[in-house]
Amino acid sequence: MINIQNQKKAQVWVETAIYTLIGLTIIAIVLSIATPQIEKAKERSIISQTEDALNILNNEIREVEQTVGSVKIVNFKITKGKLEINSNNNQTIYTLENTKLEFSEEGQAIKIGEILFNTTKSGRSFDVSLILFHEGLNITFNGNKKLKTLHASTTPYNIKIENVENDESGLPAHIDFSLA
């Protein structure tokens, strides 16, 4: 009689262990399916927030462009990716690298408002770029024609935008970026 009770107790423990393993397996399967989708949603949100930030930056540049000597400071937070101020090509480029999100068809550029969206394949992942062209402006960084890259940071960058007076009339407005 003692043997039968011990076998029933043992059977209960075995069943508990099996059900626990089955439960953990199901949780692992659900997480393996859900995690990439959650990451894509986060990256889609980052792109949307960056699009809004680039539009704000562009509006501030357009305001500064109107008056020589005017200055604006824009807070720009980069949580993931990098922002390039390319004064050689008069453009600002945000790039989200190594993402699983295929934002647009690879190689197909999409223009939404003033921003050009471009997705390129990079190994098994994608690089999504948001390009803001500063047509009709002469862009510099700290007074020089160069490429300045701002990387992801926990604190926002204070980007100073200044309309610097041109020596000659008839030239495009000279907009100088710097970090405040």
Z-matrix of the N, CA and C atoms (Angstrom, degrees):
N
C 1 1.430
C 2 1.535 1 110.55
N 3 1.322 2 116.10 1 -37.36
C 4 1.459 3 120.15 2 178.30
C 5 1.521 4 109.66 3 -66.26
N 6 1.292 5 117.59 4 -36.77
C 7 1.460 6 122.48 5 179.23
C 8 1.526 7 111.28 6 -61.65
N 9 1.322 8 117.78 7 -40.79
C 10 1.470 9 121.58 8 -177.97
C 11 1.531 10 109.67 9 -68.16
N 12 1.316 11 117.69 10 -41.01
C 13 1.463 12 120.56 11 178.92
C 14 1.530 13 110.93 12 -65.59
N 15 1.322 14 117.37 13 -40.01
C 16 1.464 15 120.90 14 177.64
C 17 1.521 16 110.89 15 -64.56
N 18 1.344 17 116.73 16 -38.40
C 19 1.467 18 120.45 17 179.32
C 20 1.529 19 110.44 18 -66.29
N 21 1.368 20 116.99 19 -39.54
C 22 1.468 21 120.35 20 178.99
C 23 1.529 22 110.53 21 -65.98
N 24 1.348 23 116.87 22 -41.52
C 25 1.457 24 120.44 23 177.72
C 26 1.525 25 110.45 24 -63.57
N 27 1.309 26 116.51 25 -41.92
C 28 1.460 27 121.00 26 178.40
C 29 1.513 28 110.63 27 -64.01
N 30 1.342 29 116.30 28 -40.38
C 31 1.464 30 121.15 29 179.73
C 32 1.535 31 110.05 30 -63.27
N 33 1.326 32 117.88 31 -40.16
C 34 1.459 33 121.84 32 178.63
C 35 1.527 34 110.18 33 -61.55
N 36 1.329 35 116.94 34 -43.52
C 37 1.464 36 120.58 35 179.26
C 38 1.526 37 111.85 36 -66.27
N 39 1.302 38 117.04 37 -38.57
C 40 1.470 39 120.91 38 177.96
C 41 1.524 40 109.71 39 -65.31
N 42 1.341 41 116.81 40 -44.74
C 43 1.462 42 120.61 41 178.70
C 44 1.529 43 110.70 42 -62.12
N 45 1.325 44 116.80 43 -42.58
C 46 1.470 45 121.10 44 178.46
C 47 1.525 46 110.65 45 -59.99
N 48 1.322 47 116.17 46 -44.65
C 49 1.470 48 120.23 47 179.24
C 50 1.524 49 110.99 48 -63.82
N 51 1.319 50 117.14 49 -41.87
C 52 1.479 51 120.62 50 -179.39
C 53 1.526 52 110.11 51 -65.76
N 54 1.346 53 117.65 52 -45.46
C 55 1.465 54 120.36 53 179.22
C 56 1.525 55 111.61 54 -63.40
N 57 1.310 56 116.18 55 -37.68
C 58 1.465 57 120.16 56 177.13
C 59 1.522 58 110.32 57 -63.56
N 60 1.322 59 117.53 58 -44.79
C 61 1.472 60 121.27 59 178.02
C 62 1.519 61 111.42 60 -63.02
N 63 1.321 62 117.12 61 -41.09
C 64 1.473 63 120.61 62 178.52
C 65 1.534 64 109.21 63 -63.37
N 66 1.338 65 116.62 64 -44.60
C 67 1.468 66 120.80 65 178.79
C 68 1.514 67 112.11 66 -60.80
N 69 1.332 68 117.56 67 -45.40
C 70 1.470 69 121.73 68 178.97
C 71 1.528 70 111.35 69 -63.88
N 72 1.312 71 116.95 70 -37.15
C 73 1.465 72 121.34 71 178.16
C 74 1.526 73 110.77 72 -64.50
N 75 1.329 74 116.04 73 -43.36
C 76 1.470 75 119.93 74 179.23
C 77 1.528 76 110.15 75 -64.08
N 78 1.327 77 117.07 76 -43.41
C 79 1.465 78 120.59 77 178.16
C 80 1.532 79 110.76 78 -60.62
N 81 1.333 80 116.99 79 -42.64
C 82 1.469 81 121.28 80 179.59
C 83 1.529 82 111.02 81 -62.91
N 84 1.323 83 116.58 82 -40.72
C 85 1.473 84 120.35 83 179.64
C 86 1.524 85 110.11 84 -65.26
N 87 1.336 86 116.89 85 -45.53
C 88 1.463 87 120.42 86 -179.95
C 89 1.528 88 110.63 87 -62.27
N 90 1.343 89 117.24 88 -43.04
C 91 1.462 90 120.17 89 178.76
C 92 1.522 91 112.12 90 -65.09
N 93 1.321 92 117.45 91 -38.01
C 94 1.467 93 119.36 92 -179.91
C 95 1.522 94 111.73 93 -66.87
N 96 1.320 95 116.86 94 -26.90
C 97 1.463 96 120.45 95 177.46
C 98 1.527 97 110.62 96 -84.90
N 99 1.325 98 117.34 97 -40.18
C 100 1.464 99 121.41 98 -173.83
C 101 1.522 100 113.44 99 -78.26
N 102 1.324 101 118.40 100 -34.91
C 103 1.468 102 121.12 101 -174.76
C 104 1.529 103 113.15 102 -57.91
N 105 1.329 104 120.33 103 -47.38
C 106 1.476 105 118.53 104 178.28
C 107 1.534 106 112.95 105 -61.80
N 108 1.325 107 116.37 106 -35.72
C 109 1.462 108 119.46 107 179.12
C 110 1.531 109 110.81 108 -67.74
N 111 1.330 110 116.23 109 -37.95
C 112 1.465 111 120.82 110 177.73
C 113 1.530 112 109.40 111 -65.13
N 114 1.333 113 117.22 112 -42.76
C 115 1.471 114 121.16 113 178.58
C 116 1.525 115 110.89 114 -62.02
N 117 1.337 116 117.14 115 -41.92
C 118 1.466 117 120.21 116 178.46
C 119 1.524 118 110.96 117 -62.97
N 120 1.336 119 116.54 118 -39.49
C 121 1.470 120 120.11 119 178.75
C 122 1.531 121 110.28 120 -65.17
N 123 1.335 122 117.32 121 -40.47
C 124 1.469 123 120.93 122 177.45
C 125 1.524 124 110.18 123 -62.44
N 126 1.337 125 116.78 124 -44.63
C 127 1.463 126 120.67 125 -178.69
C 128 1.525 127 111.35 126 -67.61
N 129 1.334 128 117.23 127 -36.37
C 130 1.464 129 120.81 128 175.95
C 131 1.534 130 109.38 129 -63.02
N 132 1.327 131 116.41 130 -38.63
C 133 1.462 132 121.30 131 177.77
C 134 1.527 133 111.02 132 -66.51
N 135 1.325 134 117.26 133 -41.27
C 136 1.473 135 121.05 134 178.03
C 137 1.527 136 110.21 135 -61.04
N 138 1.324 137 117.03 136 -42.89
C 139 1.462 138 120.84 137 179.64
C 140 1.529 139 110.35 138 -64.49
N 141 1.314 140 117.00 139 -41.66
C 142 1.464 141 120.87 140 179.13
C 143 1.526 142 111.15 141 -64.08
N 144 1.328 143 117.24 142 -43.89
C 145 1.466 144 120.98 143 178.38
C 146 1.522 145 111.07 144 -65.14
N 147 1.327 146 116.82 145 -38.49
C 148 1.463 147 120.64 146 179.32
C 149 1.525 148 110.32 147 -68.42
N 150 1.319 149 117.13 148 -37.30
C 151 1.465 150 120.22 149 176.27
C 152 1.531 151 109.72 150 -59.98
N 153 1.335 152 116.36 151 -44.77
C 154 1.466 153 120.03 152 178.47
C 155 1.527 154 110.71 153 -62.48
N 156 1.337 155 116.77 154 -43.14
C 157 1.466 156 121.06 155 -179.75
C 158 1.524 157 110.99 156 -64.19
N 159 1.338 158 117.76 157 -40.39
C 160 1.473 159 120.51 158 177.96
C 161 1.526 160 111.05 159 -65.91
N 162 1.325 161 117.53 160 -36.42
C 163 1.469 162 120.13 161 176.96
C 164 1.528 163 110.90 162 -65.76
N 165 1.331 164 116.47 163 -39.85
C 166 1.469 165 120.30 164 176.53
C 167 1.527 166 109.66 165 -63.77
N 168 1.340 167 116.63 166 -44.89
C 169 1.462 168 121.31 167 178.04
C 170 1.528 169 110.50 168 -58.50
N 171 1.312 170 116.76 169 -44.61
C 172 1.461 171 121.21 170 179.96
C 173 1.526 172 111.14 171 -63.46
N 174 1.332 173 117.42 172 -41.66
C 175 1.474 174 120.37 173 178.25
C 176 1.524 175 110.93 174 -62.60
N 177 1.326 176 116.34 175 -40.93
C 178 1.468 177 120.01 176 178.84
C 179 1.529 178 110.87 177 -65.81
N 180 1.325 179 117.04 178 -39.35
C 181 1.469 180 120.96 179 177.43
C 182 1.527 181 109.63 180 -62.03
N 183 1.331 182 116.91 181 -42.93
C 184 1.476 183 121.24 182 -179.74
C 185 1.528 184 110.90 183 -64.65
N 186 1.349 185 117.33 184 -35.39
C 187 1.464 186 119.87 185 176.69
C 188 1.526 187 111.04 186 -68.32
N 189 1.335 188 116.56 187 -44.46
C 190 1.459 189 121.49 188 -179.43
C 191 1.523 190 110.10 189 -65.09
N 192 1.302 191 117.18 190 -33.80
C 193 1.465 192 122.47 191 -178.54
C 194 1.526 193 111.91 192 -59.99
N 195 1.323 194 117.72 193 -28.20
C 196 1.457 195 122.26 194 -173.71
C 197 1.521 196 113.89 195 -69.26
N 198 1.354 197 117.28 196 -30.65
C 199 1.463 198 119.92 197 -173.78
C 200 1.520 199 111.19 198 -132.51
N 201 1.330 200 115.73 199 125.55
C 202 1.465 201 120.61 200 177.94
C 203 1.527 202 108.84 201 -64.02
N 204 1.325 203 115.73 202 134.60
C 205 1.453 204 121.41 203 179.00
C 206 1.519 205 114.21 204 90.61
N 207 1.335 206 117.82 205 -9.15
C 208 1.467 207 118.05 206 -178.91
C 209 1.525 208 110.26 207 -75.55
N 210 1.344 209 114.65 208 148.87
C 211 1.458 210 122.09 209 -174.82
C 212 1.521 211 108.86 210 -133.82
N 213 1.312 212 116.79 211 138.81
C 214 1.471 213 123.03 212 173.99
C 215 1.516 214 107.66 213 -134.26
N 216 1.323 215 115.35 214 148.72
C 217 1.469 216 120.89 215 174.21
C 218 1.521 217 107.51 216 -119.43
N 219 1.328 218 115.75 217 127.45
C 220 1.456 219 122.51 218 -178.58
C 221 1.522 220 108.39 219 -115.39
N 222 1.325 221 115.73 220 129.72
C 223 1.469 222 120.38 221 173.26
C 224 1.520 223 108.20 222 -83.80
N 225 1.327 224 115.93 223 125.47
C 226 1.462 225 120.67 224 -177.58
C 227 1.523 226 108.08 225 -129.30
N 228 1.337 227 116.59 226 111.91
C 229 1.462 228 121.24 227 -178.94
C 230 1.524 229 109.19 228 -98.21
N 231 1.325 230 115.43 229 129.60
C 232 1.458 231 121.96 230 178.34
C 233 1.520 232 106.89 231 -117.35
N 234 1.334 233 116.90 232 105.18
C 235 1.465 234 120.22 233 -179.27
C 236 1.522 235 111.46 234 -88.10
N 237 1.311 236 115.96 235 -27.91
C 238 1.464 237 121.22 236 -179.59
C 239 1.518 238 107.29 237 -153.53
N 240 1.311 239 117.46 238 140.81
C 241 1.462 240 120.65 239 -179.84
C 242 1.520 241 111.44 240 97.17
N 243 1.339 242 115.16 241 -160.55
C 244 1.467 243 120.40 242 -179.45
C 245 1.524 244 109.66 243 -147.99
N 246 1.327 245 114.83 244 153.48
C 247 1.453 246 122.22 245 177.71
C 248 1.521 247 107.58 246 -117.83
N 249 1.320 248 116.18 247 126.44
C 250 1.469 249 121.45 248 178.94
C 251 1.521 250 109.23 249 -113.67
N 252 1.316 251 115.10 250 127.72
C 253 1.463 252 120.83 251 171.79
C 254 1.519 253 105.15 252 -100.98
N 255 1.327 254 114.78 253 104.01
C 256 1.461 255 121.66 254 -174.29
C 257 1.524 256 108.29 255 -101.27
N 258 1.327 257 115.77 256 93.12
C 259 1.461 258 119.28 257 -176.94
C 260 1.526 259 111.87 258 -75.33
N 261 1.323 260 118.02 259 -19.66
C 262 1.474 261 120.04 260 177.46
C 263 1.525 262 111.05 261 -66.97
N 264 1.329 263 117.12 262 -35.08
C 265 1.467 264 121.34 263 -179.50
C 266 1.523 265 112.57 264 -108.54
N 267 1.345 266 117.54 265 7.40
C 268 1.464 267 122.20 266 -179.78
C 269 1.523 268 112.09 267 52.52
N 270 1.346 269 116.00 268 54.19
C 271 1.464 270 120.27 269 178.67
C 272 1.524 271 110.91 270 -149.34
N 273 1.333 272 114.03 271 156.65
C 274 1.451 273 122.42 272 174.75
C 275 1.521 274 106.39 273 -116.45
N 276 1.341 275 116.56 274 129.31
C 277 1.457 276 120.87 275 -174.90
C 278 1.525 277 109.55 276 -126.73
N 279 1.331 278 115.84 277 124.55
C 280 1.463 279 120.80 278 171.20
C 281 1.523 280 106.68 279 -103.36
N 282 1.344 281 117.03 280 132.86
C 283 1.460 282 121.23 281 179.66
C 284 1.520 283 109.94 282 -127.62
N 285 1.317 284 115.62 283 125.60
C 286 1.462 285 123.03 284 172.42
C 287 1.521 286 105.73 285 -102.40
N 288 1.336 287 115.87 286 110.07
C 289 1.464 288 120.98 287 -173.40
C 290 1.522 289 111.65 288 -97.32
N 291 1.327 290 114.75 289 156.31
C 292 1.474 291 123.37 290 174.52
C 293 1.525 292 112.61 291 51.31
N 294 1.312 293 115.54 292 52.92
C 295 1.454 294 120.93 293 178.25
C 296 1.522 295 110.01 294 -108.12
N 297 1.303 296 116.71 295 150.41
C 298 1.467 297 121.26 296 175.55
C 299 1.528 298 110.71 297 -83.57
N 300 1.339 299 115.91 298 -9.42
C 301 1.455 300 122.16 299 -177.40
C 302 1.527 301 110.52 300 -80.59
N 303 1.306 302 115.54 301 118.73
C 304 1.462 303 120.84 302 172.27
C 305 1.526 304 106.15 303 -93.91
N 306 1.340 305 115.91 304 91.24
C 307 1.458 306 121.48 305 -171.58
C 308 1.522 307 111.85 306 -65.21
N 309 1.302 308 115.77 307 -41.37
C 310 1.468 309 121.07 308 177.06
C 311 1.516 310 107.13 309 -136.79
N 312 1.305 311 115.77 310 172.17
C 313 1.459 312 119.51 311 177.84
C 314 1.525 313 108.75 312 -62.18
N 315 1.320 314 115.83 313 136.27
C 316 1.461 315 120.50 314 -176.46
C 317 1.522 316 111.06 315 -56.47
N 318 1.329 317 115.38 316 129.15
C 319 1.458 318 121.18 317 177.84
C 320 1.518 319 114.18 318 81.48
N 321 1.335 320 117.97 319 -7.80
C 322 1.461 321 121.83 320 179.73
C 323 1.523 322 108.59 321 -97.69
N 324 1.302 323 116.97 322 110.82
C 325 1.460 324 121.25 323 178.43
C 326 1.529 325 109.43 324 -80.65
N 327 1.330 326 115.16 325 137.68
C 328 1.462 327 121.44 326 178.98
C 329 1.520 328 107.56 327 -121.05
N 330 1.326 329 116.98 328 128.76
C 331 1.465 330 120.32 329 178.78
C 332 1.522 331 108.57 330 -104.22
N 333 1.341 332 114.71 331 121.68
C 334 1.460 333 121.50 332 176.28
C 335 1.526 334 106.20 333 -121.25
N 336 1.318 335 115.58 334 110.35
C 337 1.465 336 119.87 335 -175.24
C 338 1.519 337 109.30 336 65.62
N 339 1.318 338 116.81 337 -125.07
C 340 1.464 339 122.23 338 -179.44
C 341 1.533 340 112.28 339 -93.34
N 342 1.335 341 117.10 340 -3.96
C 343 1.464 342 120.94 341 -171.93
C 344 1.524 343 110.65 342 -105.86
N 345 1.323 344 114.59 343 134.71
C 346 1.463 345 121.99 344 177.19
C 347 1.523 346 108.04 345 -101.87
N 348 1.331 347 117.05 346 123.78
C 349 1.465 348 123.23 347 178.45
C 350 1.512 349 108.51 348 -100.42
N 351 1.339 350 116.10 349 134.22
C 352 1.463 351 120.23 350 -178.92
C 353 1.531 352 109.18 351 -141.97
N 354 1.325 353 116.46 352 133.11
C 355 1.463 354 122.17 353 177.91
C 356 1.518 355 108.96 354 -115.16
N 357 1.330 356 116.44 355 129.90
C 358 1.461 357 121.32 356 175.81
C 359 1.518 358 108.73 357 -125.87
N 360 1.329 359 115.39 358 147.04
C 361 1.462 360 121.26 359 179.95
C 362 1.523 361 108.54 360 -81.54
N 363 1.334 362 114.85 361 136.89
C 364 1.460 363 121.39 362 179.56
C 365 1.525 364 107.14 363 -135.37
N 366 1.332 365 116.08 364 89.97
C 367 1.465 366 120.28 365 -175.42
C 368 1.518 367 110.06 366 68.05
N 369 1.339 368 116.50 367 -123.16
C 370 1.462 369 120.91 368 179.12
C 371 1.525 370 112.21 369 -93.48
N 372 1.334 371 116.66 370 -0.01
C 373 1.458 372 120.50 371 -179.31
C 374 1.530 373 109.71 372 -122.29
N 375 1.324 374 115.20 373 -171.03
C 376 1.461 375 121.02 374 -176.85
C 377 1.528 376 110.26 375 -128.84
N 378 1.322 377 115.67 376 157.06
C 379 1.460 378 123.35 377 170.17
C 380 1.525 379 106.41 378 -116.31
N 381 1.321 380 116.73 379 124.32
C 382 1.464 381 121.52 380 179.01
C 383 1.524 382 107.95 381 -108.09
N 384 1.332 383 116.46 382 125.20
C 385 1.466 384 121.85 383 -179.45
C 386 1.520 385 110.26 384 -115.76
N 387 1.333 386 115.50 385 138.69
C 388 1.451 387 122.92 386 172.87
C 389 1.522 388 105.72 387 -115.69
N 390 1.325 389 116.54 388 118.44
C 391 1.458 390 121.24 389 -173.19
C 392 1.529 391 109.28 390 -114.75
N 393 1.321 392 115.10 391 125.91
C 394 1.460 393 122.18 392 177.23
C 395 1.529 394 107.34 393 -112.36
N 396 1.326 395 116.35 394 112.92
C 397 1.462 396 121.57 395 -179.59
C 398 1.532 397 109.10 396 -87.10
N 399 1.322 398 116.27 397 136.55
C 400 1.468 399 121.85 398 178.19
C 401 1.522 400 107.92 399 -107.68
N 402 1.326 401 115.20 400 70.47
C 403 1.463 402 120.87 401 -177.20
C 404 1.521 403 110.00 402 -70.95
N 405 1.308 404 115.33 403 140.31
C 406 1.457 405 120.94 404 178.91
C 407 1.516 406 113.45 405 77.30
N 408 1.335 407 117.05 406 13.52
C 409 1.463 408 121.08 407 178.79
C 410 1.521 409 109.61 408 -126.83
N 411 1.311 410 115.64 409 155.33
C 412 1.453 411 122.23 410 173.58
C 413 1.525 412 106.01 411 -108.74
N 414 1.335 413 116.91 412 104.73
C 415 1.462 414 122.64 413 -175.01
C 416 1.530 415 110.02 414 -95.47
N 417 1.348 416 116.29 415 135.54
C 418 1.463 417 121.23 416 172.85
C 419 1.527 418 108.33 417 -135.45
N 420 1.320 419 115.78 418 163.73
C 421 1.465 420 121.24 419 173.16
C 422 1.520 421 107.13 420 -123.00
N 423 1.313 422 117.01 421 119.40
C 424 1.475 423 123.44 422 -174.11
C 425 1.529 424 111.25 423 52.24
N 426 1.326 425 116.24 424 38.15
C 427 1.459 426 121.41 425 177.09
C 428 1.515 427 115.14 426 80.32
N 429 1.331 428 117.64 427 1.49
C 430 1.472 429 120.85 428 -177.46
C 431 1.516 430 111.26 429 -119.52
N 432 1.328 431 114.13 430 150.02
C 433 1.462 432 120.58 431 172.94
C 434 1.528 433 106.95 432 -83.60
N 435 1.332 434 116.40 433 102.37
C 436 1.458 435 119.63 434 -179.19
C 437 1.515 436 109.37 435 -157.23
N 438 1.325 437 115.01 436 172.73
C 439 1.456 438 122.13 437 176.90
C 440 1.521 439 108.25 438 -98.59
N 441 1.325 440 116.83 439 122.62
C 442 1.462 441 121.36 440 177.09
C 443 1.527 442 107.68 441 -115.23
N 444 1.336 443 116.67 442 126.51
C 445 1.460 444 122.06 443 -178.74
C 446 1.523 445 109.16 444 -111.09
N 447 1.333 446 115.23 445 127.99
C 448 1.458 447 122.49 446 175.10
C 449 1.524 448 107.50 447 -110.05
N 450 1.321 449 116.68 448 124.30
C 451 1.468 450 121.66 449 -176.67
C 452 1.522 451 110.85 450 -98.07
N 453 1.334 452 115.75 451 168.85
C 454 1.464 453 121.76 452 179.06
C 455 1.523 454 109.85 453 -55.28
N 456 1.329 455 114.68 454 140.03
C 457 1.462 456 120.55 455 -176.84
C 458 1.527 457 109.01 456 -149.82
N 459 1.317 458 115.50 457 154.45
C 460 1.464 459 119.14 458 178.29
C 461 1.530 460 111.41 459 -75.91
N 462 1.320 461 116.86 460 -24.49
C 463 1.462 462 120.33 461 178.35
C 464 1.528 463 109.65 462 -108.65
N 465 1.327 464 117.04 463 146.28
C 466 1.470 465 119.16 464 -179.95
C 467 1.525 466 111.82 465 -69.84
N 468 1.306 467 115.38 466 150.30
C 469 1.462 468 121.74 467 173.66
C 470 1.523 469 108.24 468 -83.09
N 471 1.328 470 116.77 469 139.37
C 472 1.460 471 121.76 470 172.49
C 473 1.525 472 106.55 471 -98.94
N 474 1.318 473 115.45 472 102.71
C 475 1.459 474 120.53 473 -177.88
C 476 1.525 475 108.90 474 -94.68
N 477 1.326 476 115.05 475 119.20
C 478 1.463 477 121.62 476 179.22
C 479 1.525 478 108.40 477 -91.05
N 480 1.318 479 115.17 478 129.45
C 481 1.467 480 121.90 479 179.37
C 482 1.519 481 107.04 480 -118.00
N 483 1.337 482 116.43 481 123.18
C 484 1.461 483 120.33 482 -176.29
C 485 1.524 484 110.44 483 -131.98
N 486 1.316 485 115.79 484 136.09
C 487 1.464 486 121.87 485 174.27
C 488 1.520 487 107.09 486 -88.17
N 489 1.323 488 116.01 487 105.85
C 490 1.460 489 122.55 488 -178.01
C 491 1.521 490 108.10 489 -91.21
N 492 1.322 491 115.65 490 136.84
C 493 1.460 492 120.40 491 -178.12
C 494 1.525 493 110.59 492 -65.64
N 495 1.345 494 115.71 493 135.11
C 496 1.462 495 121.05 494 174.93
C 497 1.522 496 109.69 495 -82.88
N 498 1.325 497 116.29 496 149.17
C 499 1.459 498 120.70 497 177.39
C 500 1.525 499 111.29 498 -73.65
N 501 1.327 500 115.35 499 -29.08
C 502 1.464 501 119.93 500 -177.08
C 503 1.517 502 109.48 501 -119.28
N 504 1.323 503 115.94 502 142.28
C 505 1.463 504 118.97 503 176.49
C 506 1.524 505 109.07 504 -79.30
N 507 1.295 506 115.67 505 158.08
C 508 1.460 507 120.80 506 179.22
C 509 1.520 508 113.32 507 89.40
N 510 1.327 509 117.29 508 -9.58
C 511 1.463 510 120.48 509 177.51
C 512 1.524 511 109.53 510 -84.94
N 513 1.336 512 116.44 511 156.73
C 514 1.473 513 118.50 512 177.16
C 515 1.527 514 110.13 513 -62.24
N 516 1.332 515 115.59 514 154.44
C 517 1.461 516 120.55 515 178.43
C 518 1.526 517 110.38 516 -58.09
N 519 1.327 518 116.20 517 136.23
C 520 1.458 519 122.11 518 -179.19
C 521 1.534 520 107.41 519 -95.36
N 522 1.342 521 116.75 520 109.46
C 523 1.464 522 122.99 521 179.87
C 524 1.515 523 107.53 522 -106.45
N 525 1.341 524 115.51 523 121.11
C 526 1.472 525 120.78 524 -178.86
C 527 1.521 526 109.30 525 -108.48
N 528 1.329 527 115.16 526 127.27
C 529 1.462 528 121.94 527 175.62
C 530 1.520 529 108.17 528 -97.27
N 531 1.314 530 116.05 529 148.76
C 532 1.459 531 121.88 530 171.16
C 533 1.536 532 106.86 531 -158.77
N 534 1.317 533 114.83 532 168.06
C 535 1.466 534 119.24 533 176.60
C 536 1.517 535 108.47 534 -96.59
N 537 1.326 536 115.30 535 127.19
C 538 1.478 537 120.20 536 -177.93
C 539 1.524 538 109.89 537 -87.32
